[in-house]
Amino acid sequence: MRCPNCGTERQPGKKFCAECGLPFQNRCPKCGSENAATAKFCTDCGTPLTPEASAQPASTAAPAEAVDGERRQLTVLFSDLDNSTEIAGHLDPEDWRDIAADYQRSAADAVTRLGGHVAKHLGDGVMVYFGWPGAHEDDAERAARAGLAIVDAARAMLAEIYNWFTEGFDTTDPKEARQCSTS
């Protein structure tokens, strides 16, 4: 360490500069606490005491007393249509968009009815939080029930889609039923 006045190298353990007589003090500019001569940071408040220390990145860990909030359990439910890429390949894009939107709407209705929060719509699926922003004792159970409600809604949609595709076909005739299932 050098004397800030004359630049002379400081002799270890000495309290004054040998060249100009300036007292070596390692007082914190923020709190005034005396620190060891070799200290880079104040041991009482953490303020940098040297230019090198102030250039170093601060620790990313926040002090424990500065934490605001609480830990909570979060249940995440993700649901999407199975094999949707293949299904979409057989449909008109506008029809597929309507089907996917109906699915997302049905899933969101089931989730919100049970106290969940739709966080994102991802492709043809939904990502849902239970336990945020509001928490309940039984969020995991609510998520499971929402998952079952989504499956039920998807089955009902599948029946509607099947009826829509088979309209005008006599599904009792094996030839027309085969035509319907491959279109």
Stockholm file with secondary structure:
# STOCKHOLM 1.0

chainA/1-183         MRCPNCGTERQPGKKFCAECGLPFQNRCPKCGSENAATAKFCTDCGTPLTPEASAQPASTAAPAEAVDGERRQLTVLFSDLDNSTEIAGHLDPEDWRDIAADYQRSAADAVTRLGGHVAKHLGDGVMVYFGWPGAHEDDAERAARAGLAIVDAARAMLAEIYNWFTEGFDTTDPKEARQCSTS
#=GR chainA/1-183 SS CBCTTTCCBCCTTCSBCTTTCCBCCCBCTTTCCBCCTTCSBCTTTCCBCSHHHHHSCCCSCCCGGGCCSCCCCCEEEEECCTTHHHHHHTSCHHHHHHHHHHHHHHHHHHHHHTTCEEEEEETTEEEEEESSSSCCTTHHHHHHHHHHHHHHHHHHHHHHHHHHHHTTSCTTSHHHHHHHHHC
#=GC SS_cons         CBCTTTCCBCCTTCSBCTTTCCBCCCBCTTTCCBCCTTCSBCTTTCCBCSHHHHHSCCCSCCCGGGCCSCCCCCEEEEECCTTHHHHHHTSCHHHHHHHHHHHHHHHHHHHHHTTCEEEEEETTEEEEEESSSSCCTTHHHHHHHHHHHHHHHHHHHHHHHHHHHHTTSCTTSHHHHHHHHHC
//
